[in-house]
Amino acid sequence: MYYSHRDYIMKLFSEFNSENLIRDISLKLETQTFMPDDIIYSRREQSNQTYFVFEGNIKILNKNGNLLTTVTTG
C-alpha cells in the first residue's frame, strides 16, 4: 500500500521533506471504501481515526440532516 498512498501523502506533508516520514505514514494507512449514504461518523461518537478523501466526496450534515458542507478530494 505504500506506493498507492505515497503521492497523496507527499502533497500533505511535503514541507517536511522526509521520505522516511512519508513512508511511515503511508504504511499506517488503510483503504476503506464507502458507498453513497453510508454514515462514516455520527455526532458525539468518539473516534481515533482520520480520514483522507482520495476519490468522491463526503457530505457533512447537521443534527437535523441539513447539509453544512461537502468535503472533496485534494
Predicted model as a PDB file, atoms N, CA, C, CB and O in Angstrom, pLDDT in the B-factor column:
MODEL        1                                                                  
ATOM      1  N   MET A   1       0.803  -1.197   0.000  1.00 51.00           N  
ATOM      2  CA  MET A   1       0.000   0.000   0.000  1.00 51.00           C  
ATOM      3  C   MET A   1       0.852   1.270   0.000  1.00 51.00           C  
ATOM      4  CB  MET A   1      -0.917  -0.007   1.189  1.00 51.00           C  
ATOM      5  O   MET A   1       0.348   2.353  -0.298  1.00 51.00           O  
ATOM      6  N   TYR A   2       2.099   1.148   0.321  1.00 51.00           N  
ATOM      7  CA  TYR A   2       2.955   2.329   0.432  1.00 51.00           C  
ATOM      8  C   TYR A   2       2.870   3.195  -0.820  1.00 51.00           C  
ATOM      9  CB  TYR A   2       4.404   1.911   0.681  1.00 51.00           C  
ATOM     10  O   TYR A   2       2.646   4.402  -0.727  1.00 51.00           O  
ATOM     11  N   TYR A   3       3.048   2.591  -1.978  1.00 58.00           N  
ATOM     12  CA  TYR A   3       3.087   3.384  -3.195  1.00 58.00           C  
ATOM     13  C   TYR A   3       1.720   3.899  -3.616  1.00 58.00           C  
ATOM     14  CB  TYR A   3       3.677   2.577  -4.303  1.00 58.00           C  
ATOM     15  O   TYR A   3       1.635   4.919  -4.300  1.00 58.00           O  
ATOM     16  N   SER A   4       0.651   3.221  -3.224  1.00 69.00           N  
ATOM     17  CA  SER A   4      -0.674   3.702  -3.605  1.00 69.00           C  
ATOM     18  C   SER A   4      -1.057   4.968  -2.847  1.00 69.00           C  
ATOM     19  CB  SER A   4      -1.714   2.619  -3.360  1.00 69.00           C  
ATOM     20  O   SER A   4      -1.856   5.760  -3.348  1.00 69.00           O  
ATOM     21  N   HIS A   5      -0.507   5.179  -1.654  1.00 74.00           N  
ATOM     22  CA  HIS A   5      -0.831   6.364  -0.866  1.00 74.00           C  
ATOM     23  C   HIS A   5       0.281   7.415  -0.906  1.00 74.00           C  
ATOM     24  CB  HIS A   5      -1.106   5.967   0.570  1.00 74.00           C  
ATOM     25  O   HIS A   5       0.065   8.561  -0.511  1.00 74.00           O  
ATOM     26  N   ARG A   6       1.433   7.041  -1.367  1.00 76.00           N  
ATOM     27  CA  ARG A   6       2.625   7.887  -1.277  1.00 76.00           C  
ATOM     28  C   ARG A   6       2.423   9.264  -1.894  1.00 76.00           C  
ATOM     29  CB  ARG A   6       3.789   7.204  -1.948  1.00 76.00           C  
ATOM     30  O   ARG A   6       2.734  10.267  -1.252  1.00 76.00           O  
ATOM     31  N   ASP A   7       1.912   9.344  -3.118  1.00 79.00           N  
ATOM     32  CA  ASP A   7       1.782  10.631  -3.795  1.00 79.00           C  
ATOM     33  C   ASP A   7       0.837  11.564  -3.053  1.00 79.00           C  
ATOM     34  CB  ASP A   7       1.295  10.429  -5.219  1.00 79.00           C  
ATOM     35  O   ASP A   7       1.102  12.761  -2.937  1.00 79.00           O  
ATOM     36  N   TYR A   8      -0.246  11.025  -2.559  1.00 78.00           N  
ATOM     37  CA  TYR A   8      -1.208  11.844  -1.827  1.00 78.00           C  
ATOM     38  C   TYR A   8      -0.603  12.352  -0.516  1.00 78.00           C  
ATOM     39  CB  TYR A   8      -2.490  11.041  -1.547  1.00 78.00           C  
ATOM     40  O   TYR A   8      -0.749  13.526  -0.174  1.00 78.00           O  
ATOM     41  N   ILE A   9       0.063  11.482   0.200  1.00 80.00           N  
ATOM     42  CA  ILE A   9       0.674  11.865   1.471  1.00 80.00           C  
ATOM     43  C   ILE A   9       1.809  12.874   1.244  1.00 80.00           C  
ATOM     44  CB  ILE A   9       1.205  10.615   2.209  1.00 80.00           C  
ATOM     45  O   ILE A   9       2.013  13.771   2.062  1.00 80.00           O  
ATOM     46  N   MET A  10       2.538  12.729   0.146  1.00 80.00           N  
ATOM     47  CA  MET A  10       3.609  13.681  -0.162  1.00 80.00           C  
ATOM     48  C   MET A  10       3.049  15.083  -0.321  1.00 80.00           C  
ATOM     49  CB  MET A  10       4.357  13.264  -1.437  1.00 80.00           C  
ATOM     50  O   MET A  10       3.684  16.049   0.103  1.00 80.00           O  
ATOM     51  N   LYS A  11       1.867  15.217  -0.924  1.00 80.00           N  
ATOM     52  CA  LYS A  11       1.254  16.541  -1.078  1.00 80.00           C  
ATOM     53  C   LYS A  11       0.937  17.154   0.284  1.00 80.00           C  
ATOM     54  CB  LYS A  11      -0.029  16.446  -1.926  1.00 80.00           C  
ATOM     55  O   LYS A  11       1.131  18.351   0.493  1.00 80.00           O  
ATOM     56  N   LEU A  12       0.450  16.329   1.206  1.00 81.00           N  
ATOM     57  CA  LEU A  12       0.067  16.842   2.518  1.00 81.00           C  
ATOM     58  C   LEU A  12       1.256  17.184   3.408  1.00 81.00           C  
ATOM     59  CB  LEU A  12      -0.798  15.841   3.214  1.00 81.00           C  
ATOM     60  O   LEU A  12       1.206  18.139   4.184  1.00 81.00           O  
ATOM     61  N   PHE A  13       2.328  16.398   3.292  1.00 81.00           N  
ATOM     62  CA  PHE A  13       3.464  16.543   4.203  1.00 81.00           C  
ATOM     63  C   PHE A  13       4.761  16.931   3.488  1.00 81.00           C  
ATOM     64  CB  PHE A  13       3.674  15.254   4.959  1.00 81.00           C  
ATOM     65  O   PHE A  13       5.850  16.664   3.996  1.00 81.00           O  
ATOM     66  N   SER A  14       4.654  17.548   2.334  1.00 79.00           N  
ATOM     67  CA  SER A  14       5.842  17.870   1.528  1.00 79.00           C  
ATOM     68  C   SER A  14       6.803  18.818   2.236  1.00 79.00           C  
ATOM     69  CB  SER A  14       5.418  18.483   0.212  1.00 79.00           C  
ATOM     70  O   SER A  14       8.010  18.761   2.000  1.00 79.00           O  
ATOM     71  N   GLU A  15       6.286  19.689   3.102  1.00 85.00           N  
ATOM     72  CA  GLU A  15       7.157  20.651   3.783  1.00 85.00           C  
ATOM     73  C   GLU A  15       8.172  19.989   4.710  1.00 85.00           C  
ATOM     74  CB  GLU A  15       6.320  21.623   4.574  1.00 85.00           C  
ATOM     75  O   GLU A  15       9.192  20.589   5.047  1.00 85.00           O  
ATOM     76  N   PHE A  16       7.892  18.749   5.121  1.00 83.00           N  
ATOM     77  CA  PHE A  16       8.822  18.047   5.998  1.00 83.00           C  
ATOM     78  C   PHE A  16      10.003  17.460   5.242  1.00 83.00           C  
ATOM     79  CB  PHE A  16       8.102  16.953   6.739  1.00 83.00           C  
ATOM     80  O   PHE A  16      11.050  17.186   5.830  1.00 83.00           O  
ATOM     81  N   ASN A  17       9.834  17.267   3.930  1.00 81.00           N  
ATOM     82  CA  ASN A  17      10.914  16.798   3.061  1.00 81.00           C  
ATOM     83  C   ASN A  17      11.616  15.566   3.629  1.00 81.00           C  
ATOM     84  CB  ASN A  17      11.926  17.911   2.844  1.00 81.00           C  
ATOM     85  O   ASN A  17      12.845  15.501   3.669  1.00 81.00           O  
ATOM     86  N   SER A  18      10.821  14.593   4.066  1.00 85.00           N  
ATOM     87  CA  SER A  18      11.383  13.381   4.665  1.00 85.00           C  
ATOM     88  C   SER A  18      10.727  12.151   4.051  1.00 85.00           C  
ATOM     89  CB  SER A  18      11.194  13.385   6.205  1.00 85.00           C  
ATOM     90  O   SER A  18       9.548  11.881   4.283  1.00 85.00           O  
ATOM     91  N   GLU A  19      11.493  11.420   3.277  1.00 84.00           N  
ATOM     92  CA  GLU A  19      10.969  10.193   2.667  1.00 84.00           C  
ATOM     93  C   GLU A  19      10.595   9.177   3.735  1.00 84.00           C  
ATOM     94  CB  GLU A  19      11.998   9.585   1.700  1.00 84.00           C  
ATOM     95  O   GLU A  19       9.633   8.427   3.563  1.00 84.00           O  
ATOM     96  N   ASN A  20      11.339   9.140   4.837  1.00 87.00           N  
ATOM     97  CA  ASN A  20      11.028   8.212   5.928  1.00 87.00           C  
ATOM     98  C   ASN A  20       9.673   8.523   6.548  1.00 87.00           C  
ATOM     99  CB  ASN A  20      12.115   8.266   7.002  1.00 87.00           C  
ATOM    100  O   ASN A  20       8.900   7.610   6.835  1.00 87.00           O  
ATOM    101  N   LEU A  21       9.379   9.807   6.756  1.00 86.00           N  
ATOM    102  CA  LEU A  21       8.085  10.198   7.310  1.00 86.00           C  
ATOM    103  C   LEU A  21       6.959   9.813   6.357  1.00 86.00           C  
ATOM    104  CB  LEU A  21       8.052  11.709   7.595  1.00 86.00           C  
ATOM    105  O   LEU A  21       5.942   9.264   6.780  1.00 86.00           O  
ATOM    106  N   ILE A  22       7.140  10.101   5.082  1.00 84.00           N  
ATOM    107  CA  ILE A  22       6.131   9.759   4.075  1.00 84.00           C  
ATOM    108  C   ILE A  22       5.894   8.253   4.066  1.00 84.00           C  
ATOM    109  CB  ILE A  22       6.569  10.245   2.668  1.00 84.00           C  
ATOM    110  O   ILE A  22       4.748   7.806   4.042  1.00 84.00           O  
ATOM    111  N   ARG A  23       6.956   7.477   4.086  1.00 85.00           N  
ATOM    112  CA  ARG A  23       6.835   6.024   4.086  1.00 85.00           C  
ATOM    113  C   ARG A  23       6.121   5.537   5.346  1.00 85.00           C  
ATOM    114  CB  ARG A  23       8.219   5.373   3.975  1.00 85.00           C  
ATOM    115  O   ARG A  23       5.224   4.698   5.264  1.00 85.00           O  
ATOM    116  N   ASP A  24       6.509   6.053   6.502  1.00 86.00           N  
ATOM    117  CA  ASP A  24       5.902   5.610   7.765  1.00 86.00           C  
ATOM    118  C   ASP A  24       4.410   5.918   7.817  1.00 86.00           C  
ATOM    119  CB  ASP A  24       6.605   6.272   8.948  1.00 86.00           C  
ATOM    120  O   ASP A  24       3.612   5.077   8.230  1.00 86.00           O  
ATOM    121  N   ILE A  25       4.041   7.102   7.407  1.00 84.00           N  
ATOM    122  CA  ILE A  25       2.611   7.454   7.383  1.00 84.00           C  
ATOM    123  C   ILE A  25       1.870   6.587   6.382  1.00 84.00           C  
ATOM    124  CB  ILE A  25       2.418   8.947   7.035  1.00 84.00           C  
ATOM    125  O   ILE A  25       0.808   6.051   6.696  1.00 84.00           O  
ATOM    126  N   SER A  26       2.413   6.443   5.191  1.00 82.00           N  
ATOM    127  CA  SER A  26       1.760   5.658   4.141  1.00 82.00           C  
ATOM    128  C   SER A  26       1.543   4.209   4.552  1.00 82.00           C  
ATOM    129  CB  SER A  26       2.580   5.707   2.870  1.00 82.00           C  
ATOM    130  O   SER A  26       0.514   3.619   4.224  1.00 82.00           O  
ATOM    131  N   LEU A  27       2.495   3.637   5.261  1.00 84.00           N  
ATOM    132  CA  LEU A  27       2.381   2.245   5.679  1.00 84.00           C  
ATOM    133  C   LEU A  27       1.305   2.044   6.754  1.00 84.00           C  
ATOM    134  CB  LEU A  27       3.722   1.753   6.195  1.00 84.00           C  
ATOM    135  O   LEU A  27       0.803   0.934   6.932  1.00 84.00           O  
ATOM    136  N   LYS A  28       0.957   3.107   7.459  1.00 83.00           N  
ATOM    137  CA  LYS A  28      -0.076   3.024   8.506  1.00 83.00           C  
ATOM    138  C   LYS A  28      -1.491   3.154   7.952  1.00 83.00           C  
ATOM    139  CB  LYS A  28       0.156   4.103   9.548  1.00 83.00           C  
ATOM    140  O   LYS A  28      -2.455   2.788   8.624  1.00 83.00           O  
ATOM    141  N   LEU A  29      -1.621   3.670   6.743  1.00 83.00           N  
ATOM    142  CA  LEU A  29      -2.944   3.914   6.176  1.00 83.00           C  
ATOM    143  C   LEU A  29      -3.626   2.634   5.734  1.00 83.00           C  
ATOM    144  CB  LEU A  29      -2.840   4.861   5.008  1.00 83.00           C  
ATOM    145  O   LEU A  29      -2.984   1.699   5.256  1.00 83.00           O  
ATOM    146  N   GLU A  30      -4.925   2.611   5.900  1.00 84.00           N  
ATOM    147  CA  GLU A  30      -5.752   1.504   5.418  1.00 84.00           C  
ATOM    148  C   GLU A  30      -6.798   2.089   4.479  1.00 84.00           C  
ATOM    149  CB  GLU A  30      -6.426   0.716   6.608  1.00 84.00           C  
ATOM    150  O   GLU A  30      -7.417   3.107   4.787  1.00 84.00           O  
ATOM    151  N   THR A  31      -6.992   1.449   3.345  1.00 84.00           N  
ATOM    152  CA  THR A  31      -8.001   1.907   2.405  1.00 84.00           C  
ATOM    153  C   THR A  31      -9.368   1.403   2.843  1.00 84.00           C  
ATOM    154  CB  THR A  31      -7.675   1.432   0.974  1.00 84.00           C  
ATOM    155  O   THR A  31      -9.551   0.220   3.130  1.00 84.00           O  
ATOM    156  N   GLN A  32     -10.317   2.319   2.886  1.00 88.00           N  
ATOM    157  CA  GLN A  32     -11.703   1.968   3.170  1.00 88.00           C  
ATOM    158  C   GLN A  32     -12.561   2.553   2.063  1.00 88.00           C  
ATOM    159  CB  GLN A  32     -12.157   2.488   4.578  1.00 88.00           C  
ATOM    160  O   GLN A  32     -12.323   3.670   1.606  1.00 88.00           O  
ATOM    161  N   THR A  33     -13.543   1.806   1.643  1.00 90.00           N  
ATOM    162  CA  THR A  33     -14.464   2.262   0.609  1.00 90.00           C  
ATOM    163  C   THR A  33     -15.847   2.392   1.213  1.00 90.00           C  
ATOM    164  CB  THR A  33     -14.479   1.294  -0.604  1.00 90.00           C  
ATOM    165  O   THR A  33     -16.334   1.484   1.888  1.00 90.00           O  
ATOM    166  N   PHE A  34     -16.471   3.526   0.964  1.00 92.00           N  
ATOM    167  CA  PHE A  34     -17.821   3.774   1.451  1.00 92.00           C  
ATOM    168  C   PHE A  34     -18.743   3.978   0.264  1.00 92.00           C  
ATOM    169  CB  PHE A  34     -17.862   4.999   2.396  1.00 92.00           C  
ATOM    170  O   PHE A  34     -18.334   4.492  -0.777  1.00 92.00           O  
ATOM    171  N   MET A  35     -19.967   3.575   0.431  1.00 92.00           N  
ATOM    172  CA  MET A  35     -20.984   3.729  -0.606  1.00 92.00           C  
ATOM    173  C   MET A  35     -21.796   4.993  -0.332  1.00 92.00           C  
ATOM    174  CB  MET A  35     -21.912   2.479  -0.667  1.00 92.00           C  
ATOM    175  O   MET A  35     -21.804   5.491   0.794  1.00 92.00           O  
ATOM    176  N   PRO A  36     -22.486   5.521  -1.362  1.00 89.00           N  
ATOM    177  CA  PRO A  36     -23.331   6.696  -1.130  1.00 89.00           C  
ATOM    178  C   PRO A  36     -24.296   6.449   0.034  1.00 89.00           C  
ATOM    179  CB  PRO A  36     -24.120   7.053  -2.411  1.00 89.00           C  
ATOM    180  O   PRO A  36     -24.870   5.368   0.168  1.00 89.00           O  
ATOM    181  N   ASP A  37     -24.457   7.456   0.853  1.00 87.00           N  
ATOM    182  CA  ASP A  37     -25.342   7.446   2.024  1.00 87.00           C  
ATOM    183  C   ASP A  37     -24.817   6.620   3.198  1.00 87.00           C  
ATOM    184  CB  ASP A  37     -26.685   6.924   1.625  1.00 87.00           C  
ATOM    185  O   ASP A  37     -25.516   6.494   4.203  1.00 87.00           O  
ATOM    186  N   ASP A  38     -23.617   6.055   3.107  1.00 91.00           N  
ATOM    187  CA  ASP A  38     -23.008   5.415   4.277  1.00 91.00           C  
ATOM    188  C   ASP A  38     -22.697   6.486   5.316  1.00 91.00           C  
ATOM    189  CB  ASP A  38     -21.714   4.630   3.884  1.00 91.00           C  
ATOM    190  O   ASP A  38     -22.283   7.592   4.969  1.00 91.00           O  
ATOM    191  N   ILE A  39     -22.894   6.162   6.571  1.00 89.00           N  
ATOM    192  CA  ILE A  39     -22.538   7.068   7.654  1.00 89.00           C  
ATOM    193  C   ILE A  39     -21.150   6.680   8.139  1.00 89.00           C  
ATOM    194  CB  ILE A  39     -23.588   7.017   8.820  1.00 89.00           C  
ATOM    195  O   ILE A  39     -20.930   5.560   8.600  1.00 89.00           O  
ATOM    196  N   ILE A  40     -20.227   7.611   8.030  1.00 89.00           N  
ATOM    197  CA  ILE A  40     -18.846   7.356   8.420  1.00 89.00           C  
ATOM    198  C   ILE A  40     -18.647   7.680   9.890  1.00 89.00           C  
ATOM    199  CB  ILE A  40     -17.877   8.173   7.557  1.00 89.00           C  
ATOM    200  O   ILE A  40     -17.926   6.976  10.597  1.00 89.00           O  
ATOM    201  N   TYR A  41     -19.281   8.735  10.340  1.00 85.00           N  
ATOM    202  CA  TYR A  41     -19.094   9.209  11.711  1.00 85.00           C  
ATOM    203  C   TYR A  41     -20.355   9.958  12.115  1.00 85.00           C  
ATOM    204  CB  TYR A  41     -17.820  10.124  11.841  1.00 85.00           C  
ATOM    205  O   TYR A  41     -20.889  10.742  11.331  1.00 85.00           O  
ATOM    206  N   SER A  42     -20.828   9.727  13.315  1.00 86.00           N  
ATOM    207  CA  SER A  42     -22.012  10.414  13.826  1.00 86.00           C  
ATOM    208  C   SER A  42     -21.624  11.369  14.949  1.00 86.00           C  
ATOM    209  CB  SER A  42     -23.060   9.398  14.324  1.00 86.00           C  
ATOM    210  O   SER A  42     -20.643  11.155  15.662  1.00 86.00           O  
ATOM    211  N   ARG A  43     -22.390  12.390  15.082  1.00 81.00           N  
ATOM    212  CA  ARG A  43     -22.162  13.400  16.118  1.00 81.00           C  
ATOM    213  C   ARG A  43     -22.024  12.746  17.496  1.00 81.00           C  
ATOM    214  CB  ARG A  43     -23.313  14.427  16.130  1.00 81.00           C  
ATOM    215  O   ARG A  43     -22.774  11.832  17.841  1.00 81.00           O  
ATOM    216  N   ARG A  44     -21.075  13.220  18.256  1.00 83.00           N  
ATOM    217  CA  ARG A  44     -20.781  12.784  19.626  1.00 83.00           C  
ATOM    218  C   ARG A  44     -20.172  11.384  19.721  1.00 83.00           C  
ATOM    219  CB  ARG A  44     -22.037  12.823  20.437  1.00 83.00           C  
ATOM    220  O   ARG A  44     -19.973  10.886  20.829  1.00 83.00           O  
ATOM    221  N   GLU A  45     -19.877  10.749  18.616  1.00 86.00           N  
ATOM    222  CA  GLU A  45     -19.145   9.479  18.660  1.00 86.00           C  
ATOM    223  C   GLU A  45     -17.674   9.783  18.906  1.00 86.00           C  
ATOM    224  CB  GLU A  45     -19.335   8.660  17.334  1.00 86.00           C  
ATOM    225  O   GLU A  45     -17.136  10.755  18.376  1.00 86.00           O  
ATOM    226  N   GLN A  46     -17.038   8.960  19.699  1.00 87.00           N  
ATOM    227  CA  GLN A  46     -15.605   9.094  19.880  1.00 87.00           C  
ATOM    228  C   GLN A  46     -14.910   8.286  18.797  1.00 87.00           C  
ATOM    229  CB  GLN A  46     -15.168   8.630  21.297  1.00 87.00           C  
ATOM    230  O   GLN A  46     -15.348   7.190  18.445  1.00 87.00           O  
ATOM    231  N   SER A  47     -13.835   8.833  18.279  1.00 85.00           N  
ATOM    232  CA  SER A  47     -13.111   8.152  17.217  1.00 85.00           C  
ATOM    233  C   SER A  47     -11.628   8.452  17.345  1.00 85.00           C  
ATOM    234  CB  SER A  47     -13.637   8.575  15.830  1.00 85.00           C  
ATOM    235  O   SER A  47     -11.238   9.527  17.801  1.00 85.00           O  
ATOM    236  N   ASN A  48     -10.814   7.506  16.946  1.00 86.00           N  
ATOM    237  CA  ASN A  48      -9.367   7.724  16.899  1.00 86.00           C  
ATOM    238  C   ASN A  48      -8.866   7.585  15.464  1.00 86.00           C  
ATOM    239  CB  ASN A  48      -8.630   6.726  17.830  1.00 86.00           C  
ATOM    240  O   ASN A  48      -7.701   7.261  15.234  1.00 86.00           O  
ATOM    241  N   GLN A  49      -9.749   7.830  14.507  1.00 86.00           N  
ATOM    242  CA  GLN A  49      -9.402   7.684  13.098  1.00 86.00           C  
ATOM    243  C   GLN A  49      -9.422   9.030  12.390  1.00 86.00           C  
ATOM    244  CB  GLN A  49     -10.359   6.714  12.409  1.00 86.00           C  
ATOM    245  O   GLN A  49     -10.178   9.932  12.752  1.00 86.00           O  
ATOM    246  N   THR A  50      -8.585   9.142  11.384  1.00 83.00           N  
ATOM    247  CA  THR A  50      -8.559  10.290  10.494  1.00 83.00           C  
ATOM    248  C   THR A  50      -8.853   9.770   9.099  1.00 83.00           C  
ATOM    249  CB  THR A  50      -7.184  11.049  10.553  1.00 83.00           C  
ATOM    250  O   THR A  50      -8.369   8.706   8.715  1.00 83.00           O  
ATOM    251  N   TYR A  51      -9.633  10.504   8.351  1.00 83.00           N  
ATOM    252  CA  TYR A  51      -9.994  10.082   7.003  1.00 83.00           C  
ATOM    253  C   TYR A  51      -9.432  11.054   5.981  1.00 83.00           C  
ATOM    254  CB  TYR A  51     -11.517   9.973   6.856  1.00 83.00           C  
ATOM    255  O   TYR A  51      -9.502  12.270   6.159  1.00 83.00           O  
ATOM    256  N   PHE A  52      -8.874  10.508   4.911  1.00 82.00           N  
ATOM    257  CA  PHE A  52      -8.428  11.274   3.752  1.00 82.00           C  
ATOM    258  C   PHE A  52      -9.336  10.885   2.598  1.00 82.00           C  
ATOM    259  CB  PHE A  52      -6.906  11.006   3.414  1.00 82.00           C  
ATOM    260  O   PHE A  52      -9.623   9.703   2.404  1.00 82.00           O  
ATOM    261  N   VAL A  53      -9.785  11.855   1.841  1.00 83.00           N  
ATOM    262  CA  VAL A  53     -10.668  11.582   0.707  1.00 83.00           C  
ATOM    263  C   VAL A  53      -9.803  11.476  -0.551  1.00 83.00           C  
ATOM    264  CB  VAL A  53     -11.767  12.703   0.551  1.00 83.00           C  
ATOM    265  O   VAL A  53      -9.254  12.472  -1.023  1.00 83.00           O  
ATOM    266  N   PHE A  54      -9.689  10.264  -1.086  1.00 79.00           N  
ATOM    267  CA  PHE A  54      -8.911  10.041  -2.296  1.00 79.00           C  
ATOM    268  C   PHE A  54      -9.773  10.169  -3.546  1.00 79.00           C  
ATOM    269  CB  PHE A  54      -8.254   8.671  -2.254  1.00 79.00           C  
ATOM    270  O   PHE A  54      -9.283  10.530  -4.616  1.00 79.00           O  
ATOM    271  N   GLU A  55     -11.051   9.870  -3.401  1.00 85.00           N  
ATOM    272  CA  GLU A  55     -11.958   9.900  -4.553  1.00 85.00           C  
ATOM    273  C   GLU A  55     -13.368  10.160  -4.040  1.00 85.00           C  
ATOM    274  CB  GLU A  55     -11.895   8.558  -5.372  1.00 85.00           C  
ATOM    275  O   GLU A  55     -13.757   9.640  -2.994  1.00 85.00           O  
ATOM    276  N   GLY A  56     -14.122  10.952  -4.761  1.00 89.00           N  
ATOM    277  CA  GLY A  56     -15.502  11.215  -4.385  1.00 89.00           C  
ATOM    278  C   GLY A  56     -15.615  12.396  -3.442  1.00 89.00           C  
ATOM    279  O   GLY A  56     -14.773  13.294  -3.455  1.00 89.00           O  
ATOM    280  N   ASN A  57     -16.662  12.395  -2.620  1.00 90.00           N  
ATOM    281  CA  ASN A  57     -16.869  13.485  -1.685  1.00 90.00           C  
ATOM    282  C   ASN A  57     -17.611  12.988  -0.449  1.00 90.00           C  
ATOM    283  CB  ASN A  57     -17.643  14.627  -2.353  1.00 90.00           C  
ATOM    284  O   ASN A  57     -18.205  11.910  -0.448  1.00 90.00           O  
ATOM    285  N   ILE A  58     -17.561  13.799   0.598  1.00 91.00           N  
ATOM    286  CA  ILE A  58     -18.227  13.482   1.857  1.00 91.00           C  
ATOM    287  C   ILE A  58     -19.115  14.666   2.223  1.00 91.00           C  
ATOM    288  CB  ILE A  58     -17.189  13.171   2.999  1.00 91.00           C  
ATOM    289  O   ILE A  58     -18.667  15.813   2.219  1.00 91.00           O  
ATOM    290  N   LYS A  59     -20.344  14.387   2.530  1.00 92.00           N  
ATOM    291  CA  LYS A  59     -21.269  15.438   2.955  1.00 92.00           C  
ATOM    292  C   LYS A  59     -21.264  15.522   4.476  1.00 92.00           C  
ATOM    293  CB  LYS A  59     -22.708  15.170   2.422  1.00 92.00           C  
ATOM    294  O   LYS A  59     -21.376  14.505   5.161  1.00 92.00           O  
ATOM    295  N   ILE A  60     -21.135  16.734   4.997  1.00 91.00           N  
ATOM    296  CA  ILE A  60     -21.195  16.986   6.432  1.00 91.00           C  
ATOM    297  C   ILE A  60     -22.577  17.569   6.727  1.00 91.00           C  
ATOM    298  CB  ILE A  60     -20.037  17.959   6.906  1.00 91.00           C  
ATOM    299  O   ILE A  60     -22.941  18.630   6.221  1.00 91.00           O  
ATOM    300  N   LEU A  61     -23.335  16.855   7.553  1.00 91.00           N  
ATOM    301  CA  LEU A  61     -24.700  17.256   7.864  1.00 91.00           C  
ATOM    302  C   LEU A  61     -24.809  17.703   9.311  1.00 91.00           C  
ATOM    303  CB  LEU A  61     -25.674  16.112   7.588  1.00 91.00           C  
ATOM    304  O   LEU A  61     -24.048  17.245  10.164  1.00 91.00           O  
ATOM    305  N   ASN A  62     -25.749  18.592   9.591  1.00 90.00           N  
ATOM    306  CA  ASN A  62     -26.001  18.959  10.983  1.00 90.00           C  
ATOM    307  C   ASN A  62     -26.944  17.936  11.611  1.00 90.00           C  
ATOM    308  CB  ASN A  62     -26.599  20.393  11.082  1.00 90.00           C  
ATOM    309  O   ASN A  62     -27.354  16.978  10.957  1.00 90.00           O  
ATOM    310  N   LYS A  63     -27.283  18.144  12.876  1.00 88.00           N  
ATOM    311  CA  LYS A  63     -28.097  17.149  13.579  1.00 88.00           C  
ATOM    312  C   LYS A  63     -29.492  16.983  12.985  1.00 88.00           C  
ATOM    313  CB  LYS A  63     -28.217  17.528  15.030  1.00 88.00           C  
ATOM    314  O   LYS A  63     -30.153  15.977  13.240  1.00 88.00           O  
ATOM    315  N   ASN A  64     -29.950  17.961  12.194  1.00 90.00           N  
ATOM    316  CA  ASN A  64     -31.249  17.870  11.534  1.00 90.00           C  
ATOM    317  C   ASN A  64     -31.166  17.269  10.138  1.00 90.00           C  
ATOM    318  CB  ASN A  64     -31.875  19.232  11.455  1.00 90.00           C  
ATOM    319  O   ASN A  64     -32.178  17.124   9.452  1.00 90.00           O  
ATOM    320  N   GLY A  65     -29.947  16.920   9.722  1.00 88.00           N  
ATOM    321  CA  GLY A  65     -29.761  16.322   8.408  1.00 88.00           C  
ATOM    322  C   GLY A  65     -29.581  17.330   7.289  1.00 88.00           C  
ATOM    323  O   GLY A  65     -29.592  16.963   6.114  1.00 88.00           O  
ATOM    324  N   ASN A  66     -29.414  18.604   7.644  1.00 94.00           N  
ATOM    325  CA  ASN A  66     -29.191  19.643   6.634  1.00 94.00           C  
ATOM    326  C   ASN A  66     -27.714  19.715   6.266  1.00 94.00           C  
ATOM    327  CB  ASN A  66     -29.681  21.015   7.145  1.00 94.00           C  
ATOM    328  O   ASN A  66     -26.844  19.604   7.130  1.00 94.00           O  
ATOM    329  N   LEU A  67     -27.443  19.899   4.995  1.00 94.00           N  
ATOM    330  CA  LEU A  67     -26.066  19.950   4.502  1.00 94.00           C  
ATOM    331  C   LEU A  67     -25.339  21.189   5.019  1.00 94.00           C  
ATOM    332  CB  LEU A  67     -26.048  19.932   2.970  1.00 94.00           C  
ATOM    333  O   LEU A  67     -25.801  22.315   4.830  1.00 94.00           O  
ATOM    334  N   LEU A  68     -24.195  20.971   5.673  1.00 94.00           N  
ATOM    335  CA  LEU A  68     -23.347  22.070   6.133  1.00 94.00           C  
ATOM    336  C   LEU A  68     -22.263  22.376   5.114  1.00 94.00           C  
ATOM    337  CB  LEU A  68     -22.717  21.734   7.489  1.00 94.00           C  
ATOM    338  O   LEU A  68     -22.019  23.534   4.776  1.00 94.00           O  
ATOM    339  N   THR A  69     -21.612  21.316   4.628  1.00 94.00           N  
ATOM    340  CA  THR A  69     -20.544  21.484   3.635  1.00 94.00           C  
ATOM    341  C   THR A  69     -20.266  20.126   2.977  1.00 94.00           C  
ATOM    342  CB  THR A  69     -19.238  22.065   4.300  1.00 94.00           C  
ATOM    343  O   THR A  69     -20.737  19.087   3.439  1.00 94.00           O  
ATOM    344  N   THR A  70     -19.505  20.162   1.910  1.00 93.00           N  
ATOM    345  CA  THR A  70     -19.087  18.951   1.231  1.00 93.00           C  
ATOM    346  C   THR A  70     -17.563  18.947   1.148  1.00 93.00           C  
ATOM    347  CB  THR A  70     -19.730  18.848  -0.186  1.00 93.00           C  
ATOM    348  O   THR A  70     -16.955  19.924   0.710  1.00 93.00           O  
ATOM    349  N   VAL A  71     -16.954  17.845   1.570  1.00 90.00           N  
ATOM    350  CA  VAL A  71     -15.505  17.672   1.503  1.00 90.00           C  
ATOM    351  C   VAL A  71     -15.197  16.850   0.258  1.00 90.00           C  
ATOM    352  CB  VAL A  71     -14.942  16.979   2.800  1.00 90.00           C  
ATOM    353  O   VAL A  71     -15.797  15.799   0.032  1.00 90.00           O  
ATOM    354  N   THR A  72     -14.246  17.343  -0.553  1.00 88.00           N  
ATOM    355  CA  THR A  72     -13.892  16.633  -1.783  1.00 88.00           C  
ATOM    356  C   THR A  72     -12.409  16.279  -1.763  1.00 88.00           C  
ATOM    357  CB  THR A  72     -14.231  17.487  -3.033  1.00 88.00           C  
ATOM    358  O   THR A  72     -11.691  16.617  -0.822  1.00 88.00           O  
ATOM    359  N   THR A  73     -11.969  15.605  -2.798  1.00 82.00           N  
ATOM    360  CA  THR A  73     -10.555  15.231  -2.910  1.00 82.00           C  
ATOM    361  C   THR A  73      -9.700  16.474  -3.064  1.00 82.00           C  
ATOM    362  CB  THR A  73     -10.329  14.274  -4.100  1.00 82.00           C  
ATOM    363  O   THR A  73     -10.169  17.529  -3.491  1.00 82.00           O  
ATOM    364  N   GLY A  74      -8.442  16.322  -2.709  1.00 62.00           N  
ATOM    365  CA  GLY A  74      -7.482  17.398  -2.916  1.00 62.00           C  
ATOM    366  C   GLY A  74      -7.445  18.322  -1.771  1.00 62.00           C  
ATOM    367  O   GLY A  74      -6.685  19.290  -1.784  1.00 62.00           O  
TER     368      GLY A  74                                                      
ENDMDL                                                                          
END                                                                             
